[in-house]
């Protein structure tokens, strides 16, 4: 797993979500798919090879939990944006999503240190 790429990809979500809110985004995001934590490269690793290699490590369990929460909060932002609730989507982006993103990135960095 390339943890630096995983961090970068997850940090880019804020821009992607902002584009959904303000209408400048070039992609169509489905809140149900965004909410799934097994669709991105990190999620595929978590639910596959990572679970096999590191499943018992607390650092892995932390990244697994924070990553799932990250995707749920991202999905909530997309759902609000799609429903036309731009103020609610912005508040979710700047509040719960920002917090979930920070915790996820911190957990990825811890997992990287613990990875064999």
Biopython code that builds the backbone (N, CA, C, O; Angstrom):
import numpy as np
from Bio.PDB.StructureBuilder import StructureBuilder

atoms = [
    (1, "UNK", "N", (0.850, -1.185, 0.000)),
    (1, "UNK", "CA", (0.000, 0.000, 0.000)),
    (1, "UNK", "C", (0.887, 1.237, 0.000)),
    (1, "UNK", "O", (1.811, 1.353, 0.805)),
    (2, "UNK", "N", (0.600, 2.139, -0.895)),
    (2, "UNK", "CA", (1.308, 3.411, -0.916)),
    (2, "UNK", "C", (0.513, 4.393, -0.066)),
    (2, "UNK", "O", (-0.469, 4.975, -0.526)),
    (3, "UNK", "N", (0.946, 4.570, 1.173)),
    (3, "UNK", "CA", (0.211, 5.391, 2.117)),
    (3, "UNK", "C", (0.222, 6.872, 1.735)),
    (3, "UNK", "O", (-0.750, 7.583, 1.993)),
    (4, "UNK", "N", (1.306, 7.341, 1.128)),
    (4, "UNK", "CA", (1.358, 8.746, 0.704)),
    (4, "UNK", "C", (0.291, 9.030, -0.350)),
    (4, "UNK", "O", (-0.376, 10.064, -0.303)),
    (5, "UNK", "N", (0.131, 8.109, -1.301)),
    (5, "UNK", "CA", (-0.900, 8.276, -2.326)),
    (5, "UNK", "C", (-2.291, 8.213, -1.710)),
    (5, "UNK", "O", (-3.194, 8.937, -2.131)),
    (6, "UNK", "N", (-2.462, 7.353, -0.721)),
    (6, "UNK", "CA", (-3.759, 7.249, -0.047)),
    (6, "UNK", "C", (-4.085, 8.553, 0.674)),
    (6, "UNK", "O", (-5.224, 9.019, 0.630)),
    (7, "UNK", "N", (-3.104, 9.137, 1.329)),
    (7, "UNK", "CA", (-3.318, 10.415, 2.017)),
    (7, "UNK", "C", (-3.678, 11.491, 1.000)),
    (7, "UNK", "O", (-4.634, 12.240, 1.201)),
    (8, "UNK", "N", (-2.931, 11.571, -0.071)),
    (8, "UNK", "CA", (-3.182, 12.574, -1.100)),
    (8, "UNK", "C", (-4.581, 12.418, -1.694)),
    (8, "UNK", "O", (-5.296, 13.405, -1.868)),
    (9, "UNK", "N", (-4.965, 11.204, -1.999)),
    (9, "UNK", "CA", (-6.279, 10.949, -2.586)),
    (9, "UNK", "C", (-7.392, 11.367, -1.633)),
    (9, "UNK", "O", (-8.405, 11.914, -2.068)),
    (10, "UNK", "N", (-7.216, 11.118, -0.356)),
    (10, "UNK", "CA", (-8.252, 11.467, 0.600)),
    (10, "UNK", "C", (-8.270, 12.967, 0.891)),
    (10, "UNK", "O", (-9.321, 13.519, 1.215)),
    (11, "UNK", "N", (-7.140, 13.619, 0.781)),
    (11, "UNK", "CA", (-7.113, 15.067, 0.957)),
    (11, "UNK", "C", (-7.803, 15.770, -0.216)),
    (11, "UNK", "O", (-8.347, 16.861, -0.046)),
    (12, "UNK", "N", (-7.785, 15.167, -1.384)),
    (12, "UNK", "CA", (-8.419, 15.765, -2.567)),
    (12, "UNK", "C", (-9.942, 15.723, -2.493)),
    (12, "UNK", "O", (-10.621, 16.420, -3.246)),
    (13, "UNK", "N", (-10.471, 14.917, -1.597)),
    (13, "UNK", "CA", (-11.920, 14.828, -1.472)),
    (13, "UNK", "C", (-12.552, 16.166, -1.119)),
    (13, "UNK", "O", (-13.661, 16.451, -1.573)),
    (14, "UNK", "N", (-11.892, 16.986, -0.336)),
    (14, "UNK", "CA", (-12.492, 18.271, 0.043)),
    (14, "UNK", "C", (-12.777, 19.102, -1.207)),
    (14, "UNK", "O", (-13.839, 19.716, -1.307)),
    (15, "UNK", "N", (-11.854, 19.129, -2.148)),
    (15, "UNK", "CA", (-12.053, 19.874, -3.396)),
    (15, "UNK", "C", (-13.181, 19.249, -4.209)),
    (15, "UNK", "O", (-14.013, 19.958, -4.775)),
    (16, "UNK", "N", (-13.205, 17.940, -4.263)),
    (16, "UNK", "CA", (-14.266, 17.249, -5.005)),
    (16, "UNK", "C", (-15.639, 17.555, -4.413)),
    (16, "UNK", "O", (-16.604, 17.795, -5.138)),
    (17, "UNK", "N", (-15.706, 17.543, -3.085)),
    (17, "UNK", "CA", (-16.979, 17.813, -2.424)),
    (17, "UNK", "C", (-17.386, 19.273, -2.572)),
    (17, "UNK", "O", (-18.563, 19.574, -2.774)),
    (18, "UNK", "N", (-16.433, 20.167, -2.474)),
    (18, "UNK", "CA", (-16.735, 21.595, -2.667)),
    (18, "UNK", "C", (-17.306, 21.808, -4.069)),
    (18, "UNK", "O", (-18.230, 22.601, -4.247)),
    (19, "UNK", "N", (-16.765, 21.110, -5.053)),
    (19, "UNK", "CA", (-17.287, 21.204, -6.412)),
    (19, "UNK", "C", (-18.728, 20.724, -6.522)),
    (19, "UNK", "O", (-19.508, 21.266, -7.304)),
    (20, "UNK", "N", (-19.077, 19.719, -5.748)),
    (20, "UNK", "CA", (-20.460, 19.235, -5.736)),
    (20, "UNK", "C", (-21.384, 20.285, -5.128)),
    (20, "UNK", "O", (-22.511, 20.472, -5.586)),
    (21, "UNK", "N", (-20.907, 20.959, -4.106)),
    (21, "UNK", "CA", (-21.727, 21.955, -3.417)),
    (21, "UNK", "C", (-21.932, 23.192, -4.278)),
    (21, "UNK", "O", (-23.056, 23.677, -4.406)),
    (22, "UNK", "N", (-20.855, 23.711, -4.871)),
    (22, "UNK", "CA", (-20.971, 24.970, -5.611)),
    (22, "UNK", "C", (-21.255, 24.789, -7.098)),
    (22, "UNK", "O", (-21.374, 25.768, -7.835)),
    (23, "UNK", "N", (-21.362, 23.535, -7.539)),
    (23, "UNK", "CA", (-21.736, 23.274, -8.922)),
    (23, "UNK", "C", (-20.594, 23.337, -9.917)),
    (23, "UNK", "O", (-20.825, 23.275, -11.125)),
    (24, "UNK", "N", (-19.361, 23.460, -9.431)),
    (24, "UNK", "CA", (-18.215, 23.528, -10.343)),
    (24, "UNK", "C", (-17.578, 22.164, -10.582)),
    (24, "UNK", "O", (-16.685, 22.031, -11.419)),
    (25, "UNK", "N", (-18.031, 21.160, -9.856)),
    (25, "UNK", "CA", (-17.468, 19.815, -9.995)),
    (25, "UNK", "C", (-17.758, 19.235, -11.363)),
    (25, "UNK", "O", (-18.846, 19.425, -11.908)),
    (26, "UNK", "N", (-16.807, 18.542, -11.908)),
    (26, "UNK", "CA", (-16.923, 17.967, -13.245)),
    (26, "UNK", "C", (-17.401, 16.511, -13.211)),
    (26, "UNK", "O", (-17.588, 15.887, -14.255)),
    (27, "UNK", "N", (-17.596, 15.983, -12.006)),
    (27, "UNK", "CA", (-18.000, 14.580, -11.901)),
    (27, "UNK", "C", (-19.349, 14.476, -11.195)),
    (27, "UNK", "O", (-19.747, 15.361, -10.437)),
    (28, "UNK", "N", (-20.019, 13.403, -11.457)),
    (28, "UNK", "CA", (-21.285, 13.131, -10.788)),
    (28, "UNK", "C", (-21.010, 12.111, -9.699)),
    (28, "UNK", "O", (-20.616, 10.978, -9.975)),
    (29, "UNK", "N", (-21.221, 12.522, -8.469)),
    (29, "UNK", "CA", (-20.974, 11.626, -7.339)),
    (29, "UNK", "C", (-22.292, 11.099, -6.807)),
    (29, "UNK", "O", (-23.257, 11.846, -6.649)),
    (30, "UNK", "N", (-22.322, 9.820, -6.534)),
    (30, "UNK", "CA", (-23.483, 9.155, -5.956)),
    (30, "UNK", "C", (-23.226, 9.016, -4.459)),
    (30, "UNK", "O", (-22.254, 8.372, -4.067)),
    (31, "UNK", "N", (-24.074, 9.605, -3.609)),
    (31, "UNK", "CA", (-23.811, 9.538, -2.169)),
    (31, "UNK", "C", (-23.709, 8.111, -1.621)),
    (31, "UNK", "O", (-22.969, 7.862, -0.670)),
    (32, "UNK", "N", (-24.444, 7.186, -2.216)),
    (32, "UNK", "CA", (-24.365, 5.795, -1.744)),
    (32, "UNK", "C", (-23.005, 5.188, -2.043)),
    (32, "UNK", "O", (-22.458, 4.449, -1.225)),
    (33, "UNK", "N", (-22.460, 5.496, -3.211)),
    (33, "UNK", "CA", (-21.141, 4.956, -3.570)),
    (33, "UNK", "C", (-20.028, 5.656, -2.779)),
    (33, "UNK", "O", (-19.086, 5.012, -2.317)),
    (34, "UNK", "N", (-20.145, 6.957, -2.632)),
    (34, "UNK", "CA", (-19.140, 7.713, -1.872)),
    (34, "UNK", "C", (-19.080, 7.214, -0.439)),
    (34, "UNK", "O", (-18.005, 7.178, 0.159)),
    (35, "UNK", "N", (-20.221, 6.830, 0.119)),
    (35, "UNK", "CA", (-20.293, 6.362, 1.511)),
    (35, "UNK", "C", (-19.633, 5.005, 1.728)),
    (35, "UNK", "O", (-19.324, 4.639, 2.862)),
    (36, "UNK", "N", (-19.417, 4.265, 0.655)),
    (36, "UNK", "CA", (-18.808, 2.941, 0.780)),
    (36, "UNK", "C", (-17.302, 3.089, 0.981)),
    (36, "UNK", "O", (-16.634, 3.827, 0.257)),
    (37, "UNK", "N", (-16.790, 2.385, 1.958)),
    (37, "UNK", "CA", (-15.361, 2.509, 2.290)),
    (37, "UNK", "C", (-14.483, 1.472, 1.598)),
    (37, "UNK", "O", (-13.294, 1.362, 1.899)),
    (38, "UNK", "N", (-15.061, 0.716, 0.679)),
    (38, "UNK", "CA", (-14.271, -0.333, 0.019)),
    (38, "UNK", "C", (-14.100, -0.088, -1.483)),
    (38, "UNK", "O", (-13.750, -1.012, -2.217)),
    (39, "UNK", "N", (-14.340, 1.136, -1.947)),
    (39, "UNK", "CA", (-14.270, 1.426, -3.372)),
    (39, "UNK", "C", (-12.946, 2.060, -3.794)),
    (39, "UNK", "O", (-12.512, 1.874, -4.931)),
    (40, "UNK", "N", (-12.305, 2.798, -2.907)),
    (40, "UNK", "CA", (-11.029, 3.441, -3.237)),
    (40, "UNK", "C", (-9.882, 2.445, -3.003)),
    (40, "UNK", "O", (-10.088, 1.373, -2.435)),
    (41, "UNK", "N", (-8.690, 2.810, -3.443)),
    (41, "UNK", "CA", (-7.541, 1.909, -3.291)),
    (41, "UNK", "C", (-7.269, 1.569, -1.833)),
    (41, "UNK", "O", (-6.997, 0.415, -1.501)),
    (42, "UNK", "N", (-7.343, 2.567, -0.964)),
    (42, "UNK", "CA", (-7.108, 2.298, 0.453)),
    (42, "UNK", "C", (-8.165, 1.355, 1.001)),
    (42, "UNK", "O", (-7.845, 0.422, 1.737)),
    (43, "UNK", "N", (-9.407, 1.589, 0.651)),
    (43, "UNK", "CA", (-10.486, 0.724, 1.125)),
    (43, "UNK", "C", (-10.347, -0.709, 0.641)),
    (43, "UNK", "O", (-10.611, -1.656, 1.383)),
    (44, "UNK", "N", (-9.933, -0.858, -0.604)),
    (44, "UNK", "CA", (-9.716, -2.211, -1.132)),
    (44, "UNK", "C", (-8.595, -2.903, -0.369)),
    (44, "UNK", "O", (-8.675, -4.097, -0.084)),
    (45, "UNK", "N", (-7.543, -2.143, -0.036)),
    (45, "UNK", "CA", (-6.440, -2.703, 0.742)),
    (45, "UNK", "C", (-6.917, -3.065, 2.144)),
    (45, "UNK", "O", (-6.604, -4.145, 2.646)),
    (46, "UNK", "N", (-7.666, -2.175, 2.774)),
    (46, "UNK", "CA", (-8.169, -2.413, 4.133)),
    (46, "UNK", "C", (-8.990, -3.697, 4.178)),
    (46, "UNK", "O", (-8.828, -4.516, 5.084)),
    (47, "UNK", "N", (-9.866, -3.867, 3.204)),
    (47, "UNK", "CA", (-10.772, -5.019, 3.222)),
    (47, "UNK", "C", (-10.156, -6.279, 2.611)),
    (47, "UNK", "O", (-10.802, -7.325, 2.565)),
    (48, "UNK", "N", (-8.940, -6.184, 2.153)),
    (48, "UNK", "CA", (-8.266, -7.335, 1.560)),
    (48, "UNK", "C", (-6.932, -7.613, 2.218)),
    (48, "UNK", "O", (-6.859, -8.125, 3.335)),
    (49, "UNK", "N", (-5.876, -7.261, 1.495)),
    (49, "UNK", "CA", (-4.509, -7.545, 1.933)),
    (49, "UNK", "C", (-4.178, -6.937, 3.303)),
    (49, "UNK", "O", (-3.497, -7.566, 4.114)),
    (50, "UNK", "N", (-4.651, -5.734, 3.555)),
    (50, "UNK", "CA", (-4.374, -5.077, 4.840)),
    (50, "UNK", "C", (-4.947, -5.853, 6.006)),
    (50, "UNK", "O", (-4.296, -6.023, 7.036)),
    (51, "UNK", "N", (-6.182, -6.327, 5.833)),
    (51, "UNK", "CA", (-6.820, -7.124, 6.890)),
    (51, "UNK", "C", (-6.008, -8.378, 7.158)),
    (51, "UNK", "O", (-5.826, -8.773, 8.310)),
    (52, "UNK", "N", (-5.524, -9.001, 6.101)),
    (52, "UNK", "CA", (-4.728, -10.217, 6.243)),
    (52, "UNK", "C", (-3.392, -9.926, 6.927)),
    (52, "UNK", "O", (-2.980, -10.656, 7.829)),
    (53, "UNK", "N", (-2.718, -8.855, 6.494)),
    (53, "UNK", "CA", (-1.388, -8.533, 7.012)),
    (53, "UNK", "C", (-1.408, -7.901, 8.404)),
    (53, "UNK", "O", (-0.565, -8.207, 9.247)),
    (54, "UNK", "N", (-2.376, -7.020, 8.632)),
    (54, "UNK", "CA", (-2.309, -6.174, 9.828)),
    (54, "UNK", "C", (-3.568, -6.183, 10.673)),
    (54, "UNK", "O", (-3.683, -5.387, 11.605)),
    (55, "UNK", "N", (-4.495, -7.045, 10.381)),
    (55, "UNK", "CA", (-5.802, -7.026, 11.021)),
    (55, "UNK", "C", (-5.804, -6.967, 12.536)),
    (55, "UNK", "O", (-6.722, -6.401, 13.130)),
    (56, "UNK", "N", (-4.799, -7.539, 13.168)),
    (56, "UNK", "CA", (-4.757, -7.573, 14.631)),
    (56, "UNK", "C", (-4.137, -6.311, 15.237)),
    (56, "UNK", "O", (-4.241, -6.091, 16.444)),
    (57, "UNK", "N", (-3.505, -5.498, 14.426)),
    (57, "UNK", "CA", (-2.815, -4.314, 14.949)),
    (57, "UNK", "C", (-3.807, -3.191, 15.241)),
    (57, "UNK", "O", (-4.705, -2.931, 14.441)),
    (58, "UNK", "N", (-3.647, -2.527, 16.386)),
    (58, "UNK", "CA", (-4.556, -1.424, 16.717)),
    (58, "UNK", "C", (-4.477, -0.270, 15.708)),
    (58, "UNK", "O", (-5.471, 0.415, 15.468)),
    (59, "UNK", "N", (-3.303, -0.059, 15.123)),
    (59, "UNK", "CA", (-3.164, 1.012, 14.123)),
    (59, "UNK", "C", (-4.015, 0.716, 12.885)),
    (59, "UNK", "O", (-4.585, 1.621, 12.274)),
    (60, "UNK", "N", (-4.087, -0.557, 12.534)),
    (60, "UNK", "CA", (-4.908, -0.951, 11.402)),
    (60, "UNK", "C", (-6.382, -0.776, 11.734)),
    (60, "UNK", "O", (-7.146, -0.261, 10.917)),
    (61, "UNK", "N", (-6.783, -1.196, 12.914)),
    (61, "UNK", "CA", (-8.180, -1.057, 13.319)),
    (61, "UNK", "C", (-8.602, 0.410, 13.351)),
    (61, "UNK", "O", (-9.737, 0.747, 13.013)),
    (62, "UNK", "N", (-7.680, 1.272, 13.759)),
    (62, "UNK", "CA", (-7.978, 2.704, 13.785)),
    (62, "UNK", "C", (-8.163, 3.243, 12.366)),
    (62, "UNK", "O", (-9.104, 3.995, 12.110)),
    (63, "UNK", "N", (-7.281, 2.869, 11.447)),
    (63, "UNK", "CA", (-7.422, 3.370, 10.074)),
    (63, "UNK", "C", (-8.689, 2.797, 9.438)),
    (63, "UNK", "O", (-9.352, 3.480, 8.657)),
    (64, "UNK", "N", (-9.018, 1.580, 9.758)),
    (64, "UNK", "CA", (-10.239, 0.973, 9.218)),
    (64, "UNK", "C", (-11.473, 1.751, 9.684)),
    (64, "UNK", "O", (-12.353, 2.060, 8.882)),
    (65, "UNK", "N", (-11.534, 2.062, 10.963)),
    (65, "UNK", "CA", (-12.690, 2.776, 11.515)),
    (65, "UNK", "C", (-12.758, 4.220, 11.024)),
    (65, "UNK", "O", (-13.827, 4.693, 10.639)),
    (66, "UNK", "N", (-11.628, 4.922, 11.033)),
    (66, "UNK", "CA", (-11.649, 6.329, 10.626)),
    (66, "UNK", "C", (-11.904, 6.461, 9.124)),
    (66, "UNK", "O", (-12.539, 7.419, 8.682)),
    (67, "UNK", "N", (-11.417, 5.512, 8.352)),
    (67, "UNK", "CA", (-11.643, 5.528, 6.912)),
    (67, "UNK", "C", (-13.130, 5.321, 6.603)),
    (67, "UNK", "O", (-13.687, 6.010, 5.748)),
    (68, "UNK", "N", (-13.763, 4.388, 7.287)),
    (68, "UNK", "CA", (-15.196, 4.157, 7.084)),
    (68, "UNK", "C", (-15.993, 5.407, 7.463)),
    (68, "UNK", "O", (-16.921, 5.792, 6.751)),
    (69, "UNK", "N", (-15.634, 6.033, 8.574)),
    (69, "UNK", "CA", (-16.322, 7.257, 9.007)),
    (69, "UNK", "C", (-16.100, 8.386, 8.001)),
    (69, "UNK", "O", (-17.026, 9.139, 7.699)),
    (70, "UNK", "N", (-14.892, 8.504, 7.490)),
    (70, "UNK", "CA", (-14.568, 9.498, 6.469)),
    (70, "UNK", "C", (-15.526, 9.375, 5.282)),
    (70, "UNK", "O", (-16.101, 10.367, 4.834)),
    (71, "UNK", "N", (-15.690, 8.157, 4.782)),
    (71, "UNK", "CA", (-16.547, 7.959, 3.616)),
    (71, "UNK", "C", (-18.016, 8.195, 3.935)),
    (71, "UNK", "O", (-18.750, 8.708, 3.090)),
    (72, "UNK", "N", (-18.461, 7.835, 5.133)),
    (72, "UNK", "CA", (-19.849, 8.117, 5.510)),
    (72, "UNK", "C", (-20.098, 9.623, 5.542)),
    (72, "UNK", "O", (-21.127, 10.088, 5.052)),
    (73, "UNK", "N", (-19.174, 10.387, 6.111)),
    (73, "UNK", "CA", (-19.375, 11.839, 6.180)),
    (73, "UNK", "C", (-19.288, 12.469, 4.787)),
    (73, "UNK", "O", (-20.017, 13.417, 4.494)),
    (74, "UNK", "N", (-18.410, 11.956, 3.932)),
    (74, "UNK", "CA", (-18.339, 12.457, 2.552)),
    (74, "UNK", "C", (-19.659, 12.185, 1.832)),
    (74, "UNK", "O", (-20.156, 13.039, 1.097)),
    (75, "UNK", "N", (-20.218, 11.011, 2.039)),
    (75, "UNK", "CA", (-21.506, 10.673, 1.436)),
    (75, "UNK", "C", (-22.621, 11.586, 1.912)),
    (75, "UNK", "O", (-23.510, 11.944, 1.139)),
    (76, "UNK", "N", (-22.576, 11.963, 3.187)),
    (76, "UNK", "CA", (-23.575, 12.879, 3.731)),
    (76, "UNK", "C", (-23.473, 14.251, 3.068)),
    (76, "UNK", "O", (-24.494, 14.872, 2.772)),
    (77, "UNK", "N", (-22.260, 14.723, 2.833)),
    (77, "UNK", "CA", (-22.069, 16.006, 2.151)),
    (77, "UNK", "C", (-22.664, 15.939, 0.746)),
    (77, "UNK", "O", (-23.379, 16.850, 0.330)),
    (78, "UNK", "N", (-22.373, 14.872, 0.023)),
    (78, "UNK", "CA", (-22.889, 14.719, -1.341)),
    (78, "UNK", "C", (-24.417, 14.650, -1.319)),
    (78, "UNK", "O", (-25.075, 15.268, -2.156)),
    (79, "UNK", "N", (-24.978, 13.915, -0.381)),
    (79, "UNK", "CA", (-26.439, 13.797, -0.301)),
    (79, "UNK", "C", (-27.082, 15.162, -0.071)),
    (79, "UNK", "O", (-28.088, 15.489, -0.701)),
    (80, "UNK", "N", (-26.515, 15.944, 0.815)),
    (80, "UNK", "CA", (-27.059, 17.279, 1.079)),
    (80, "UNK", "C", (-26.920, 18.173, -0.146)),
    (80, "UNK", "O", (-27.844, 18.913, -0.485)),
    (81, "UNK", "N", (-25.787, 18.109, -0.801)),
    (81, "UNK", "CA", (-25.573, 18.923, -1.998)),
    (81, "UNK", "C", (-26.579, 18.545, -3.090)),
    (81, "UNK", "O", (-27.155, 19.418, -3.740)),
    (82, "UNK", "N", (-26.783, 17.246, -3.286)),
    (82, "UNK", "CA", (-27.721, 16.778, -4.316)),
    (82, "UNK", "C", (-29.153, 17.180, -3.992)),
    (82, "UNK", "O", (-29.967, 17.385, -4.893)),
    (83, "UNK", "N", (-29.460, 17.294, -2.687)),
    (83, "UNK", "CA", (-30.808, 17.682, -2.267)),
    (83, "UNK", "C", (-31.008, 19.197, -2.337)),
    (83, "UNK", "O", (-32.096, 19.697, -2.050)),
    (84, "UNK", "N", (-29.953, 19.925, -2.720)),
    (84, "UNK", "CA", (-30.056, 21.375, -2.827)),
    (84, "UNK", "C", (-29.777, 22.120, -1.537)),
    (84, "UNK", "O", (-29.945, 23.338, -1.470)),
    (85, "UNK", "N", (-29.353, 21.400, -0.517)),
    (85, "UNK", "CA", (-29.045, 22.015, 0.777)),
    (85, "UNK", "C", (-27.575, 22.437, 0.800)),
    (85, "UNK", "O", (-26.742, 21.812, 1.457)),
    (86, "UNK", "N", (-27.279, 23.507, 0.068)),
    (86, "UNK", "CA", (-25.894, 23.954, -0.031)),
    (86, "UNK", "C", (-25.344, 24.406, 1.320)),
    (86, "UNK", "O", (-24.184, 24.138, 1.633)),
    (87, "UNK", "N", (-26.153, 25.078, 2.114)),
    (87, "UNK", "CA", (-25.686, 25.539, 3.426)),
    (87, "UNK", "C", (-25.386, 24.347, 4.336)),
    (87, "UNK", "O", (-24.370, 24.333, 5.031)),
    (88, "UNK", "N", (-26.262, 23.361, 4.330)),
    (88, "UNK", "CA", (-26.050, 22.168, 5.144)),
    (88, "UNK", "C", (-24.849, 21.372, 4.680)),
    (88, "UNK", "O", (-24.083, 20.852, 5.491)),
    (89, "UNK", "N", (-24.687, 21.279, 3.350)),
    (89, "UNK", "CA", (-23.545, 20.552, 2.793)),
    (89, "UNK", "C", (-22.245, 21.258, 3.159)),
    (89, "UNK", "O", (-21.267, 20.605, 3.522)),
    (90, "UNK", "N", (-22.227, 22.592, 3.067)),
    (90, "UNK", "CA", (-21.026, 23.355, 3.429)),
    (90, "UNK", "C", (-20.703, 23.204, 4.903)),
    (90, "UNK", "O", (-19.542, 23.050, 5.281)),
    (91, "UNK", "N", (-21.736, 23.249, 5.735)),
    (91, "UNK", "CA", (-21.524, 23.083, 7.177)),
    (91, "UNK", "C", (-20.973, 21.692, 7.479)),
    (91, "UNK", "O", (-20.082, 21.542, 8.315)),
    (92, "UNK", "N", (-21.501, 20.680, 6.803)),
    (92, "UNK", "CA", (-21.001, 19.314, 7.003)),
    (92, "UNK", "C", (-19.573, 19.178, 6.504)),
    (92, "UNK", "O", (-18.759, 18.491, 7.121)),
    (93, "UNK", "N", (-19.266, 19.834, 5.382)),
    (93, "UNK", "CA", (-17.917, 19.779, 4.823)),
    (93, "UNK", "C", (-16.912, 20.406, 5.787)),
    (93, "UNK", "O", (-15.855, 19.835, 6.054)),
    (94, "UNK", "N", (-17.249, 21.575, 6.300)),
    (94, "UNK", "CA", (-16.322, 22.311, 7.162)),
    (94, "UNK", "C", (-16.292, 21.802, 8.598)),
    (94, "UNK", "O", (-15.368, 22.120, 9.346)),
    (95, "UNK", "N", (-17.286, 21.022, 8.988)),
    (95, "UNK", "CA", (-17.353, 20.493, 10.350)),
    (95, "UNK", "C", (-17.028, 19.011, 10.406)),
    (95, "UNK", "O", (-15.860, 18.630, 10.475)),
    (96, "UNK", "N", (-18.072, 18.165, 10.377)),
    (96, "UNK", "CA", (-17.852, 16.714, 10.523)),
    (96, "UNK", "C", (-16.905, 16.119, 9.485)),
    (96, "UNK", "O", (-16.075, 15.276, 9.826)),
    (97, "UNK", "N", (-17.011, 16.542, 8.220)),
    (97, "UNK", "CA", (-16.111, 15.978, 7.211)),
    (97, "UNK", "C", (-14.669, 16.382, 7.489)),
    (97, "UNK", "O", (-13.773, 15.540, 7.429)),
    (98, "UNK", "N", (-14.432, 17.643, 7.788)),
    (98, "UNK", "CA", (-13.072, 18.111, 8.060)),
    (98, "UNK", "C", (-12.460, 17.322, 9.217)),
    (98, "UNK", "O", (-11.301, 16.912, 9.152)),
    (99, "UNK", "N", (-13.243, 17.114, 10.273)),
    (99, "UNK", "CA", (-12.756, 16.351, 11.430)),
    (99, "UNK", "C", (-12.477, 14.898, 11.042)),
    (99, "UNK", "O", (-11.442, 14.342, 11.411)),
    (100, "UNK", "N", (-13.396, 14.288, 10.302)),
    (100, "UNK", "CA", (-13.209, 12.893, 9.876)),
    (100, "UNK", "C", (-11.992, 12.762, 8.971)),
    (100, "UNK", "O", (-11.247, 11.786, 9.068)),
    (101, "UNK", "N", (-11.789, 13.737, 8.096)),
    (101, "UNK", "CA", (-10.646, 13.713, 7.192)),
    (101, "UNK", "C", (-9.333, 13.801, 7.960)),
    (101, "UNK", "O", (-8.392, 13.055, 7.690)),
    (102, "UNK", "N", (-9.281, 14.712, 8.912)),
    (102, "UNK", "CA", (-8.062, 14.871, 9.723)),
    (102, "UNK", "C", (-7.738, 13.593, 10.486)),
    (102, "UNK", "O", (-6.588, 13.155, 10.520)),
    (103, "UNK", "N", (-8.753, 13.002, 11.093)),
    (103, "UNK", "CA", (-8.538, 11.768, 11.861)),
    (103, "UNK", "C", (-8.114, 10.619, 10.949)),
    (103, "UNK", "O", (-7.278, 9.798, 11.326)),
    (104, "UNK", "N", (-8.686, 10.565, 9.760)),
    (104, "UNK", "CA", (-8.336, 9.505, 8.823)),
    (104, "UNK", "C", (-6.879, 9.641, 8.386)),
    (104, "UNK", "O", (-6.145, 8.653, 8.358)),
    (105, "UNK", "N", (-6.459, 10.856, 8.045)),
    (105, "UNK", "CA", (-5.076, 11.073, 7.612)),
    (105, "UNK", "C", (-4.107, 10.730, 8.748)),
    (105, "UNK", "O", (-3.075, 10.102, 8.511)),
    (106, "UNK", "N", (-4.425, 11.133, 9.960)),
    (106, "UNK", "CA", (-3.567, 10.805, 11.105)),
    (106, "UNK", "C", (-3.474, 9.293, 11.290)),
    (106, "UNK", "O", (-2.400, 8.760, 11.567)),
    (107, "UNK", "N", (-4.599, 8.610, 11.138)),
    (107, "UNK", "CA", (-4.609, 7.148, 11.296)),
    (107, "UNK", "C", (-3.803, 6.474, 10.186)),
    (107, "UNK", "O", (-3.105, 5.491, 10.436)),
    (108, "UNK", "N", (-3.894, 6.996, 8.964)),
    (108, "UNK", "CA", (-3.115, 6.431, 7.857)),
    (108, "UNK", "C", (-1.621, 6.562, 8.167)),
    (108, "UNK", "O", (-0.852, 5.630, 7.932)),
    (109, "UNK", "N", (-1.214, 7.720, 8.693)),
    (109, "UNK", "CA", (0.201, 7.922, 9.020)),
    (109, "UNK", "C", (0.659, 6.962, 10.122)),
    (109, "UNK", "O", (1.771, 6.436, 10.060)),
    (110, "UNK", "N", (-0.183, 6.732, 11.122)),
    (110, "UNK", "CA", (0.151, 5.765, 12.180)),
    (110, "UNK", "C", (0.255, 4.363, 11.613)),
    (110, "UNK", "O", (1.151, 3.600, 11.973)),
    (111, "UNK", "N", (-0.659, 4.033, 10.731)),
    (111, "UNK", "CA", (-0.660, 2.694, 10.127)),
    (111, "UNK", "C", (0.583, 2.499, 9.280)),
    (111, "UNK", "O", (1.171, 1.418, 9.266)),
    (112, "UNK", "N", (0.980, 3.541, 8.579)),
    (112, "UNK", "CA", (2.196, 3.464, 7.760)),
    (112, "UNK", "C", (3.408, 3.106, 8.625)),
    (112, "UNK", "O", (4.237, 2.287, 8.228)),
    (113, "UNK", "N", (3.506, 3.721, 9.807)),
    (113, "UNK", "CA", (4.627, 3.441, 10.698)),
    (113, "UNK", "C", (4.601, 2.006, 11.228)),
    (113, "UNK", "O", (5.645, 1.401, 11.470)),
    (114, "UNK", "N", (3.391, 1.477, 11.402)),
    (114, "UNK", "CA", (3.247, 0.131, 11.955)),
    (114, "UNK", "C", (3.295, -0.959, 10.895)),
    (114, "UNK", "O", (3.409, -2.143, 11.213)),
    (115, "UNK", "N", (3.207, -0.550, 9.633)),
    (115, "UNK", "CA", (3.164, -1.530, 8.536)),
    (115, "UNK", "C", (4.516, -2.182, 8.357)),
    (115, "UNK", "O", (5.542, -1.502, 8.357)),
    (116, "UNK", "N", (4.526, -3.495, 8.204)),
    (116, "UNK", "CA", (5.825, -4.187, 8.028)),
    (116, "UNK", "C", (6.498, -3.854, 6.708)),
    (116, "UNK", "O", (7.585, -4.357, 6.426)),
]
sb = StructureBuilder()
sb.init_structure("model")
sb.init_model(0)
sb.init_chain("A")
sb.init_seg("    ")
for serial, (resi, resn, name, xyz) in enumerate(atoms, 1):
    if name == "N":
        sb.init_residue(resn, " ", resi, " ")
    sb.init_atom(name, np.array(xyz, "f"), 0.0, 1.0, " ", f" {name:<3s}", serial, name[0])
structure = sb.get_structure()
